[in-house]
Amino acid sequence: MLKDTNICFIGAGAMATAMIAGMTKKELIGPANITASDPYPGQLEKLADRYHINTTQNNLEAVKEKDIIVLSVKPQNLAEIGKELQGRLPTRALVISIIAGATIAKISQALHHYRVVRVMPNTPARVGKGMSVWTGTGEVSETQQQQAQAILAALGEEIYVDDEDYLDMATALSGTGPAYVFLFMEAMIDAGVHMGFSRRIAEQLVFQTIEGSVAFARDSGRHAAELRNMVTSPGGTTADALYQLEKGGFRTVLSKAIWAAYNKSRRLGGLDNHG
């Protein structure tokens, strides 16, 4: 399906690199069929050395005769990229956008192009453990949908949704989610060091505890509350710890943080707040 497909990346940052790594590792698209465009020569040199792909600093050169064009620039650069590429994309090319907060309507309007898939990926894609939520316009063909799905599957798990509003929800939950987890990990590690563990040992304990907990939760198929109760003995250490977390508003603060991220994503897309 993707063997003879020509793909380019407009913007070659962390997420584009993750996608290139995933595709080349799984041999979905050969390096000779991949082009990355970026204003920073150093980044392009790294990609060329590591993945043997084509590179350029010229976006117009990059999109020539491409079947798939991945937009992986910062949201504030979309207007500039749109002016540059408007009317210059191959007519039947699929545009895949991973620009945070940029709606399909905004992307289509900027490019005057309507075969668009919008994706909300996350950073664990860099190690093949990503979570991507995506949707597309009616102009995207069935084959192009399958191609988008195959590319995203190379990054980890993917979910197709038929309502674009789910992309803003995904931004707040899975897109921004790794930051919540890293902050939680950082706090646990610091607490371990405060108690007397070396940082190396505290990190090992926390990393394995979180990885093991996720694996156990997936395998058990049980509700998170039920799993938490399994670990909590009446009057025990876990009960005391959880009491302090609830007393400190852990659950409420996390919920507010996710809602704040959701509203910010909607504001970036020019949508009204839900409140």
Backbone as a ProteinNet text record, in pm:
[ID]
protein_1_A
[PRIMARY]
MLKDTNICFIGAGAMATAMIAGMTKKELIGPANITASDPYPGQLEKLADRYHINTTQNNLEAVKEKDIIVLSVKPQNLAEIGKELQGRLPTRALVISIIAGATIAKISQALHHYRVVRVMPNTPARVGKGMSVWTGTGEVSETQQQQAQAILAALGEEIYVDDEDYLDMATALSGTGPAYVFLFMEAMIDAGVHMGFSRRIAEQLVFQTIEGSVAFARDSGRHAAELRNMVTSPGGTTADALYQLEKGGFRTVLSKAIWAAYNKSRRLGGLDNHG
[TERTIARY]
80.4	0	84.3	197	281.9	415.6	436.9	568.7	623.4	541.1	587.4	537.5	498.5	444	556.9	542.9	638.9	579.9	653.6	603.7	703.7	652	742.7	690.7	783.7	752.5	788.8	691.1	717.5	735.9	860.7	895.8	950.8	1072.7	1139.8	1179.9	1086.5	1112	1094.4	1065.4	1061.3	956.5	835.3	729.8	751.9	799.9	833.1	942.6	1041.9	1151.2	1096.9	1002.1	941.3	868.5	798.2	725.1	820.5	928	1029.4	1095	1126.7	1188.7	1095.7	966.5	869.5	851.2	841.1	819.5	940	1060.1	1179.7	1208.6	1183.3	1206.6	1115.6	990.2	894.6	894.1	984	999.8	869	790.7	665.3	693.6	788.3	828	980.5	1040.1	1185.8	1242	1363	1425.5	1431.6	1447.2	1455.7	1323.8	1213.5	1080.8	1037.8	1128.1	1095.8	1180.3	1114.9	1183.5	1143.1	1238.9	1211	1258.4	1173	1208.1	1206.3	1311.1	1321.6	1419.5	1398.6	1491.3	1626.8	1637.6	1763	1848.2	1961.2	2047.3	2096.1	2125.5	2175.9	2078.1	1950.1	1846.5	1835.7	1844	1835.6	1955.3	2073.3	2193.2	2178.7	2124.2	2102.2	2009.6	1900.2	1802.9	1862.2	1936.8	1998.6	2100.8	2181.4	2283.6	2221.5	2115.5	2058.3	1962.7	1878.7	1774.1	1794.4	1896.9	1931.7	1817.8	1740.3	1630.2	1677.7	1592.9	1622.8	1588.8	1665.3	1637.7	1650.3	1579.1	1585.1	1539.4	1579.5	1528.6	1419.8	1385.9	1288.7	1156.8	1053.9	925.6	860.1	873.1	812.9	878.1	1009.4	1083	1036.7	1014.5	977.9	843.8	745.9	610.8	591.6	688.1	675.4	653.5	549.1	519.6	508.7	461.1	444.4	300.4	286.5	153.8	98.1	189.3	148.5	237.8	175.3	248.6	212.3	310.9	286.9	324.5	227.8	253.2	289	412.2	457.9	531.6	466	522.7	448.4	499.5	432.9	304.9	201	73.5	90.6	182.8	201.5	264.6	316.6	378.3	284.4	161.4	69.4	34.7	6.5	-32.5	78.3	201.1	317.1	336.2	325.6	339.3	225.7	105.4	-10.5	10.8	60.7	86.1	187.3	287.9	394.1	345.9	262.6	225	88.2	10.7	-124.7	-127.4	-205.4	-217.5	-97.8	0	122.3	131.1	30.9	33.9	-23.1	29.9	-31.3	-179.7	-265.8	-411	-461.1	-408.6	-459.4	-378.3	-285.7	-202.3	-284.4	-246.5	-306.9	-222.5	-287.1	-218.1	-250.1	-146.8	-163.5	-109.3	-194.5	-151.3	-139.9	-25.1	-9.8	9.8	-43.1	-31	-133.9	-87.7	-176.7	-276.7	-405.6	-509.6	-557.3	-487.8	-526.5	-636.4	-755.5	-869.3	-850.2	-927.3	-924.5	-964.6	-1065.3	-1110.8	-998.2	-922.7	-812.9	-701.2	-671.2	-566	-608.8	-733.8	-786.1	-787.4	-828	-834.8	-695.4	-600.8	-463.6	-398.9	-427.5	-361.5	-445.7	-577.2	-671.1	-664.4	-665.1	-652.4	-744.9	-817.4	-925.4	-913.1	-806.4	-780	-692.7	-756.7	-682.4	-717.1	-613.7	-627.9	-562.1	-635.1	-578.8	-552	-434.2	-390.6	-347.6	-381.6	-323	-237.6	-106.6	-16.9	35.1	124.8	194	339.2	418.9	564.6	610.7	537.6	583.8	591.4	539	555.5	703.5	788	931.9	992.7	923.8	972.6	870.8	783.6	686.1	572.9	551.4	445.9	346.3	330.8	245.7	97.4	18.1	-127.5	-171.1	-221.5	-264.6	-415.3	-480.1	-624.2	-637.7	-718.6	-720.6	-858.2	-877.6	-999	-963.9	-1057.3	-1027.5	-1149.9	-1127.5	-1236.1	-1298.9	-1416	-1484.3	-1408.2	-1318.4	-1240	-1128.5	-1094.4	-988.3	-1040.9	-971	-1016.7	-994.9	-1058.4	-1044.2	-898.2	-833.7	-691.9	-607.4	-634.6	-559.4	-584.3	-707.6	-736.3	-652.6	-644.9	-566.1	-417.7	-370.4	-229.8	-201.4	-291.7	-275.5	-274.9	-365.4	-375.1	-246.2	-190.9	-67.3	50.4	59.5	167.9	156.6	35.6	15.7	35	-0.8	18.4	166.6	251.8	397.3	448.9	367	408	355.2	266.6	204.9	60.6	-30.9	-173.2	-238.4	-348.5	-419.7	-569.8	-644.1	-790.2	-846.6	-937.5	-1006.9	-1135.7	-1163.6	-1289.2	-1359.3	-1492.7	-1565.8	-1606.4	-1573.2	-1604.2	-1474.6	-1445.6	-1317.7	-1302.6	-1413.1	-1405.3	-1327.8	-1329.4	-1253.8	-1102.9	-1058.7	-915.2	-871.1	-957.6	-925.7	-928	-1020.6	-1024.6	-898.1	-857.9	-736.7	-612.4	-611.4	-500	-480.3	-591.6	-587	-556.3	-598.5	-583.8	-457.5	-445.8	-330.1	-216.4	-249.7	-145.4	-60.6	-129.3	-60.1	-31.6	-97.8	-89.7	50.2	146	280.5	339.9	306.2	358.6	306.2	176.9	121.4	195.4	217.2	284.6	428	499	637.7	646	549.4	546.5	521.4	429.2	399.4	524.2	593.1	716.6	823.2	837.8	937.5	912.5	784.2	748.6	778.3	748.5	776.1	926.4	1002.4	1148.6	1208.8	1164.3	1215.5	1182.1	1061.8	1023.7	1114.2	1147.9	1238.4	1375.8	1427.7	1557.8	1551.4	1439.3	1419.8	1423.9	1369.4	1371	1509.9	1594.8	1729.7	1780.4	1696.7	1742.6	1835	1927.2	2001.1	1903.7	1932.6	1840.7	1829.4	1938.3	1936	1838.9	1845.3	1757.1	1612.4	1593.6	1457.4	1394	1473.2	1422.5	1384.5	1470.7	1442.5	1312.9	1296.3	1175.7	1050.5	1057.7	940.5	909.6	1012.5	990.6	924.2	980.1	928.1	789.7	765.7	634.7	526.4	556.6	457.6	438.4	548.2	538.1	462.4	494.6	428.3	280.6	247.7	108.2	23.9	79.5	8	-13.1	92.5	81.6	-22.1	-21.6	-117.1	-260	-278.9	-411.6	-465.1	-380.6	-421.7	-459.5	-376.4	-395.4	-519.4	-547.7	-657.9	-794.4	-799.2	-927.6	-1022.9	-973.3	-1059.2	-1060.8	-1162.9	-1173.6	-1058.2	-1007.7	-894.2	-924.3	-1048.4	-1085.2	-1073.9	-1111	-1101.6	-955	-870	-727	-667.4	-707.7	-658.5	-700.1	-824.5	-872.2	-796.6	-751.4	-674.4	-543.5	-486.6	-357.3	-374.8	-499.1	-523.9	-579.8	-494.9	-539.2	-598.1	-705	-764.5	-662.1	-648.8	-556.8	-410.2	-379	-240	-169.8	-49.2	32.2	-30.6	-86.5	-147.3	-268.2	-347.7	-466	-425.2	-317.8	-270.1	-221.8	-149.3	-96.8	-210.8	-309.3	-421.3	-503.9	-516	-587.9	-523.2	-391	-319.7	-337.5	-336.8	-358	-498.3	-599.2	-736.2	-753.2	-691.2	-698.5	-635.2	-530.8	-462.6	-530.5	-640.1	-716.2	-654.7	-577.5	-506.7	-599.2	-708.8	-803.6	-865.9	-904.5	-969	-872.2	-750.7	-650.7	-617.9	-604	-573.8	-687.9	-811.4	-927.8	-931.4	-901.6	-899.3	-787.9	-674.4	-561.4	-599.6	-664.4	-705	-809.7	-903.2	-1005.6	-942.5	-842	-772.3	-702.5	-639.1	-571	-672.1	-788.3	-894.6	-941.6	-969.3	-1014.6	-907.9	-780.2	-671.6	-662.7	-680	-676.2	-788.6	-906.9	-1020.3	-995.3	-932.3	-901.2	-798.5	-699.1	-600.8	-667.1	-774.4	-846.8	-952.9	-964.5	-1062.8	-1204	-1220.5	-1353.9	-1395	-1522.9	-1572.6	-1538.8	-1523.7	-1505.1	-1633.5	-1616.9	-1732	-1761.9	-1673.4	-1696	-1588.3
-121	0	127	124.1	242.8	226.5	109.9	75.2	178.8	222.4	317.2	459.7	484.9	616.2	715	835.6	942.2	1035	1055	1132.9	1241.6	1356.8	1461.7	1518.9	1572.1	1635.4	1782.3	1868.8	2011.7	2043.9	2058.4	2068.2	1934.4	1934.4	1807.3	1800	1838.5	1836.3	1698.3	1696.1	1570.3	1472.7	1521	1428.8	1379.4	1466.8	1423.5	1317.8	1340.9	1243.3	1109.5	1113.7	990	915	988.9	925.4	865.7	937.8	887.3	761.6	765	649.3	527.7	549.9	440.2	379.5	464.8	415.4	339.3	392.9	326.4	196.6	196.6	76.1	-37.9	-4.4	-107	-125.5	-53.6	-64	-39.8	55.9	92.7	170.2	264.2	346.7	351.5	329	330.2	470.5	483	614	701	638.7	714.9	784.4	736.8	794.1	894.4	925.4	1017.5	1144	1259.1	1388.6	1469.5	1533	1623	1763	1861.2	2001	2076.2	2154.1	2226.2	2341.8	2454.5	2567.2	2546.8	2443.2	2422.6	2312.8	2349.7	2250.9	2141.2	2177.1	2078.2	1964.5	1997.4	1894.9	1806.1	1865.9	1788.4	1693.7	1741.4	1656.5	1534	1555.4	1443.5	1339.4	1386.3	1294.3	1219.1	1290.8	1227.4	1121.8	1154.1	1060.4	936	957.8	846.7	760.1	824.9	749.9	744.7	814.7	813	863.2	959.6	1016.3	1139.7	1189.9	1313.6	1434	1539.3	1659.6	1784.4	1888.2	2016.5	2127	2249.6	2365.1	2436	2380.4	2440.9	2362.5	2421.7	2353.2	2322.1	2414.5	2392.3	2274.1	2262	2148.3	2019.1	2026.1	1907.2	1847.7	1933.8	1883.4	1835.1	1862.2	1824.1	1673.4	1636.9	1496	1405.2	1459.8	1378.2	1329	1206.7	1147.4	1187.5	1201.7	1238.1	1351.3	1453.9	1568.2	1581.8	1568.9	1578.8	1719.1	1789.4	1921.6	1905	1935.9	1918.8	2044	2158.7	2287.2	2337.8	2443.4	2503.8	2575.1	2580	2642.5	2784.3	2860.9	2999.7	3012.2	2900.6	2903.8	2859.5	2818.7	2765	2867.9	2991.5	3095.1	3119	3125	3148.1	3031.1	2908.4	2788.7	2783.6	2822.6	2823.7	2916.1	3036.9	3132.8	3077.1	3007.7	2953.6	2837.1	2749.7	2625.7	2630.7	2737.1	2747.5	2728.8	2629.9	2603.3	2533.5	2494.7	2431.6	2282	2230.5	2088.4	2004.4	1883.4	1794.2	1775.2	1779.8	1781.4	1664	1545.8	1425.9	1389.5	1474	1443.9	1446.4	1361.2	1359.9	1447.4	1539.2	1619.8	1562.1	1528.7	1483.3	1593.4	1648.6	1756.8	1707.7	1737	1709	1840.8	1949.6	2081.4	2095.2	2116	2124.2	2237.3	2204.7	2307	2355.3	2320.8	2368.7	2279.3	2335.8	2258.5	2223.3	2125.2	2086	2203.9	2279.7	2396.3	2497.9	2519.4	2617.2	2568.6	2439.3	2381.8	2387.8	2346.5	2347.4	2488	2583.1	2722.9	2778.3	2745.8	2795.7	2742.6	2615.7	2551.4	2550.4	2579.2	2560.5	2415	2324.7	2181.4	2109	2006.3	1951.8	1802.2	1740.6	1600.1	1604.7	1620.5	1647	1546.6	1493	1413.1	1491.5	1508.2	1575.7	1472.2	1480.5	1381.1	1449.6	1388.2	1427.7	1312.3	1318.8	1213.7	1250.3	1171.8	1213.5	1166.1	1217.5	1196.4	1051	961.7	822.1	756	824.5	776.3	760.1	836.7	830.6	694.2	617.2	482.8	376.5	412.7	316.6	285.7	371.5	349.8	465.5	529.3	647.2	615.3	720.2	712.2	824	788.5	887.5	879.2	994.8	1003.9	1087.7	1042.4	1110.2	1107.3	1200.9	1206.5	1268.2	1263.4	1315.9	1373.1	1443.1	1501.5	1397	1430.4	1339.8	1318.8	1412.7	1401.8	1297.9	1255.6	1155.9	1019.9	958.5	829.5	717.7	604.8	490	443.6	444.3	405.2	500.5	629.5	728.5	714.6	679.2	652.6	535.7	431.7	313	347.2	435.1	477.1	555.5	648	726.1	633.7	537.3	442.5	361.3	318.4	238.4	319.9	446.3	533.4	553	580.1	606.1	478.8	364	237	208.1	265.4	247.1	322.7	414.5	494.4	437.4	337.6	282.1	247.5	291.8	267	388.4	362.3	472.7	448.2	558.8	551.5	652.8	607	696.7	744.4	874.8	930.7	1005.7	1012.8	1079.2	1222.2	1268.3	1405.2	1474.6	1585.7	1653.8	1704.3	1726.9	1774.9	1676.4	1548.3	1448.6	1474	1544.4	1575.8	1671.1	1768.9	1860.5	1787.6	1693.9	1612.2	1527.2	1469.3	1386.6	1469.6	1594.8	1684.8	1697.7	1713.6	1734.4	1606.6	1491.8	1366.8	1288.8	1251.7	1171.6	1256.8	1367.5	1453	1519.8	1581.5	1648.2	1550.2	1436	1338.3	1299.7	1278.8	1242.8	1344.9	1473.5	1575.8	1553.6	1512.6	1486.1	1367.9	1265.6	1145	1176.8	1257.2	1292	1375	1464.6	1544.2	1454.2	1359.9	1263	1179.3	1134	1056.9	1140	1264.8	1353.6	1371.6	1391	1408.7	1282.4	1166	1039.2	1017.8	1045.4	1027.9	1121.8	1247.8	1344.6	1301.2	1244.1	1194.9	1079.2	992.7	881.2	929	1031.6	1090.6	1155.9	1223.1	1288.7	1186.3	1066.2	961.1	901.3	908.3	855.9	766.5	735.9	658.3	744.3	679.8	751.9	782.5	885.4	919.9	803.9	735.6	623.7	515.3	478.7	373.3	422.6	548.3	604.3	601.8	636.2	633.7	491.8	395.8	257	208.1	240.2	199.3	261.3	389.3	459.9	414.4	407.5	365.6	227.8	133.3	-3.5	-13	64.4	63.8	113.4	221.4	276.1	183.7	135.2	44.1	-82.7	-138.1	-260.2	-237.9	-122.3	-90.4	-80.9	-18.5	-6.2	-144.6	-226.8	-362.1	-445.1	-432.6	-507.3	-460.9	-328.6	-273.9	-321.3	-320.2	-366.9	-514.7	-593.1	-738.8	-777.9	-705.7	-743.2	-709	-600.9	-557.1	-501.7	-476	-426	-273.7	-218	-73.6	-25.9	95.2	149.4	156.7	189.5	198.5	62.4	-42.9	-178.3	-217	-182.2	-211.3	-135.3	-9.4	70.8	7.2	-40.1	-103.5	-231.4	-302.1	-425.8	-398.9	-278.2	-242.6	-177.7	-139	-59.8	-145.1	-178.3	-252.5	-154.6	-193.5	-105.7	-64.7	65.3	114.6	99.6	68	44.3	167.2	146.2	256.9	321	238.2	291	377	333.3	410.1	548.9	555.2	685	773	712.2	787	841.8	757.1	799.7	908.3	899.8	1002.5	1139.6	1143.7	1270.7	1322	1230.3	1270.8	1330	1262.5	1312.6	1444.5	1452.9	1574.6	1693.2	1666.3	1770	1803.8	1734.9	1764.3	1706.4	1598.6	1538.9	1513.8	1445.5	1408.7	1533.9	1630.2	1752.3	1837.2	1852.9	1934	1872.8	1740.9	1673.6	1693.8	1680.2	1700.5	1843.9	1941.3	2081.9	2107.1	2041.7	2056.7	2006.4	1891.5	1833.2	1922.3	1974.4	2063.3	2192.3	2244.1	2365.6	2341.7	2225.8	2191.5	2178.3	2121	2106.2	2243	2332.7	2467.3	2544	2525.2	2593	2541.8	2411.3	2353.1	2410.9	2427	2484.1	2631	2704.2	2844.6	2855.2	2765.9	2764.5	2741.7	2661.9	2633.1	2736.5	2839.9	2946	2905.8	2804.5	2757.2	2819.7	2823.2	2879.7	2787	2844.6	2764.5	2691.3	2578.9	2509.8	2564	2650.2	2705.6	2661.9
0	0	0	71.8	81.7	9.3	-48.5	-102.4	-200.3	-295.5	-397.1	-371.3	-247.1	-211.1	-182.7	-234.4	-205.6	-99.8	7.6	121.2	157.7	200.6	248.8	379.6	455.7	583.9	575.6	600	607.4	754.7	795.6	937.2	981.7	1032.3	1064.4	1211.3	1298.8	1443	1503.2	1633.4	1709.1	1656.6	1629.8	1587.3	1444.7	1357.3	1220.8	1225.4	1309.7	1326.6	1374.5	1469.1	1520.1	1409.1	1324.3	1213.8	1112.7	1082	988.4	1045.3	1174.4	1241.2	1235.5	1265.8	1265.5	1128.2	1027.1	890.3	836.7	863	810.9	886.5	1016.6	1097.7	1051.9	1022.8	980.1	828.8	760.9	614.7	539.3	587.9	521	392.9	404	290	287.6	172.4	161.7	181.2	235.3	258.4	133.3	17.2	-108.7	-143.1	-81.7	-108.4	-0.8	91.4	200.7	187.2	196.9	194	316	379.9	492.1	457.6	485.1	463.1	595.5	618.5	745.3	726.3	798.2	782.4	848.9	934.9	1009.6	946.2	885.5	817.7	911.5	1036.6	1132.7	1154.4	1163.9	1183.1	1060	943.5	819.7	805	843.6	837.3	926.7	1046.4	1139.7	1078.9	1018.2	959	839.6	757.1	640	683	784.8	834.1	896.1	974.1	1049.9	967.1	884	813.5	661.9	611.2	468.1	379.1	430.6	352.9	275	187.7	114.2	201.8	191.7	270	182.8	222.9	152.6	247.5	218.3	292.7	213.6	96.4	6.3	11.3	71.9	86.1	-48.7	-144.7	-276	-347	-330.3	-387	-319.5	-188.3	-110.2	-152.9	-183.7	-212.2	-356.5	-442.5	-584.1	-599.4	-672.5	-707.5	-585.2	-474	-352.6	-341.9	-290.2	-268.8	-132.1	-35.5	100.9	150	207.6	261.1	408.3	495.1	639.6	686.9	742.9	799.5	947.1	982.1	1120.3	1167.4	1142.4	1184.4	1307.2	1368.8	1484.2	1437.1	1523.3	1483.2	1429.6	1489.5	1446.5	1307.8	1254.6	1120.7	1009.2	1045.6	945.5	838.4	878.1	781	678.7	728.3	640.7	543.6	595.2	512	408.8	454.3	364.6	246.2	272.7	163.8	64.4	118.4	34	-53	6.3	-63.1	-129.6	-105.5	-158.8	-310.1	-353.5	-496.8	-557.5	-475.2	-528.6	-495.5	-423.6	-388	-502.3	-522.9	-621.6	-588.5	-689.8	-670.1	-586.5	-611.4	-543.8	-418.9	-380.5	-263.6	-134.4	-41.9	91.3	183.6	253.1	353.8	490.9	566.2	705	794.4	879.1	968.1	1112	1173.9	1317.4	1393.3	1334.1	1395.7	1506.9	1629.3	1745.3	1729.6	1752.4	1753.7	1618	1511	1377.3	1320.3	1304.2	1254	1106.6	1063.5	922.6	834.8	879.8	802.6	786.4	893.2	889.8	796.3	802	716.5	569.2	543.2	406.1	348.2	431.8	387.5	359.5	447.7	432.1	304.2	270.6	157	29.1	42.4	-68.9	-116.2	-20.4	-48.4	49.6	0.3	82.1	111.9	66.1	105.1	230.2	345.5	468.7	577.8	641.3	763.4	876.3	986.1	1103.1	1211.9	1272.1	1369.9	1500	1612.7	1740.4	1789.3	1765.1	1813.8	1954.3	2008.3	2131.4	2129.4	2221.9	2216.2	2231.9	2304.3	2307.1	2169.4	2067.4	1929.1	1895.6	1964.1	1936.3	1969.5	2055.4	2089.3	2047.3	1950.2	1898.9	1993.7	2095	2193.9	2193.5	2078.2	2069.7	2072	2092.2	2082.2	1988.7	1872.5	1772.9	1754	1759.7	1730.6	1604.2	1508.2	1378.9	1313.5	1221.2	1140.3	1005.3	911.2	778.2	709.1	600.2	521.9	430.7	377.1	284.2	155.4	122.7	-2	7.6	129.7	148.5	102.2	8.9	-45.1	57.1	31	120.9	126.7	11.2	6.8	89.6	78.5	155.3	305.4	341.8	483.2	533	451.3	488.3	498.6	409.5	414.2	542.8	577	700	821.7	821.6	932.6	946.3	833.9	835.9	890.3	849.4	897.4	1048.2	1095.8	1239.4	1322.5	1265	1335.4	1357.6	1271.5	1288	1410.1	1462.9	1579.5	1710.6	1702	1822.7	1793.7	1879.6	1859	1793.6	1718.5	1652.6	1662.8	1672.8	1677.6	1578.8	1490.8	1398.6	1464.7	1454.9	1507.1	1394	1400.4	1292.6	1326.9	1447.5	1489.7	1529.4	1463.9	1487.6	1630.6	1701.1	1839.1	1927.8	1890.5	1967.2	1960.7	1855.2	1843.2	1953.7	1986.9	2096.4	2230.4	2244.5	2366.5	2377.5	2264.4	2262.9	2292.1	2243.6	2272.4	2423	2494.2	2639.5	2715.9	2661.9	2737.1	2699.6	2572.8	2531.6	2476.3	2408.1	2351.3	2458.1	2554.6	2665.8	2778.9	2776.2	2883.8	2930.6	2837.6	2884.5	2982	2964.7	3056.7	3198.2	3209.9	3343.1	3406.6	3323.9	3374.3	3415.7	3334.6	3367	3496	3514.9	3638.4	3759.3	3744	3849.6	3882.1	3775.7	3793.8	3865.2	3821.1	3881	4030.9	4065.7	4207.6	4287.9	4232.2	4301	4319.1	4213.1	4219.7	4324.9	4322.9	4421.9	4564.3	4582.6	4715.3	4757.2	4660.7	4689.3	4731	4661.3	4696.3	4834.5	4862.9	4992.3	5106.7	5078.9	5182.2	5201.1	5095.2	5110.6	4999.6	4901.1	4786.2	4699.5	4629.5	4526.1	4413.3	4333.1	4224.3	4124.5	4098.9	4004.5	4049.6	4177.1	4229	4234.8	4275.8	4281	4141.3	4039.2	3901.5	3859.7	3891.1	3854.4	3919.8	4048	4120.3	4057.8	4025.3	3971.6	3829.2	3742.7	3603.6	3598.3	3671.2	3665.3	3728.5	3834.7	3899.9	3804.6	3732.8	3640	3520.2	3464.3	3349.4	3387.5	3504.3	3552	3581.4	3637.4	3669.9	3542.5	3439.4	3311.5	3250.1	3250.4	3194.1	3269.8	3403.4	3487	3459.8	3448.8	3422.9	3287.7	3185.1	3051.9	3055.2	3122.6	3125.6	3204.2	3313.4	3402.5	3343	3267.2	3211.8	3315.7	3435.9	3544.1	3547.9	3611.2	3629.4	3718.1	3688.5	3765.3	3915	3950.1	4092.6	4160.7	4088.5	4143.5	4164.9	4069.6	4083.1	4202.1	4216.6	4330	4461.4	4468.5	4592.5	4624.4	4519.9	4540.7	4615.3	4593	4652.7	4791	4822.6	4943.3	5056.1	5152.7	5271.3	5373.6	5442.5	5544.5	5650.3	5673	5776.2	5742	5614.1	5575.3	5520.5	5471.5	5419.6	5295.5	5205	5083.5	5117.7	5213.1	5254.3	5303.7	5384	5433	5317.6	5225.1	5110.6	5023.7	4994	4911.3	4979.7	5112.1	5187.7	5165.6	5167.6	5146.9	5003.7	4906.6	4767.1	4748	4805.1	4792.9	4869.2	4987.4	5068.7	4994.2	4918.2	4841.6	4709.9	4678.7	4557.3	4431.7	4445.9	4331.9	4212.9	4239.1	4132.8	4068.5	4152.8	4103.7	4023.1	4073.6	4004.1	3867.6	3862.2	3735.4	3635.6	3683.5	3598.1	3544.1	3630.1	3588.3	3486.8	3506	3413.5	3274	3267.7	3139.7	3072.1	3150.9	3095.6	3042	3115.1	3070.9	2937.2	2922.5	2797.5	2682.8	2712.8	2612.1	2564.3	2657.2	2620.3	2542.1	2580.2	2508.2	2364.7	2347.7	2213.8	2128.1	2186.6	2113.3	2079.3	2171.6	2143.6	2031.1	2029.7	1921	1786.8	1788.8	1665.1	1631.9	1717.1	1692.2	1724.9	1812.3	1851.2	1983.2	2008.6	2134.5	2249.5	2368	2488.7	2524.7	2589.3	2647.6	2786.4	2839.2	2972.8	3067.9
[MASK]
+++++++++++++++++++++++++++++++++++++++++++++++++++++++++++++++++++++++++++++++++++++++++++++++++++++++++++++++++++++++++++++++++++++++++++++++++++++++++++++++++++++++++++++++++++++++++++++++++++++++++++++++++++++++++++++++++++++++++++++++++++++++++++++++++++++++++++++++++++

